[in-house]
Amino acid sequence: MSEPLSQADVEQAWPQWKTWEGTDQMCHARRAGGAALTETGEDWPDLADQIRRAEAMLEASLLAHLPGNDWRSLSPPGAHAESGRR
């Protein structure tokens, strides 16, 4: 995909994000569904980069919380068993 250059390009690339240009002359976006995310960029290509990073972080966070992705699954079986003392 080529670099989005306009508001329409950003909205087409990420339809789940609502975009607008603020009175501060910055480009803004809010994720309309799921995780409540907002991003700001100096221009539309910068905002596209911010959205791309936010989506990557969100995906990584969701994957980290899937069953079986616990840090304990990286240890040998029984390494975190209770000692049995009470």
C-alpha positions, 0 to 999 in steps of 0.5 A: 500500500502506498503512503496515505496522503489525504483524509480520504486515503486514511479513512479508506485504509482504516475504516474503523477510525473516524478522522477530522482536522481540528481547530489546532490544524492537526489531524485527529482520529478516534477508533470507532469500535472496540478499544478506545484509541485516539491519535493525532498527527501533524498531517495525514501521512503522520496520522497514518503512521500513528494509527498503524502503530496504535493498531500494531500495539493493540494487536500485540496486546490482544495476542499477549492475553490469549490463553496459552500466551502467559509468561509461565508457559515459557517455563518448564512444566512444574516450575511454578507449582505451589510448594505445598506449605501452608 
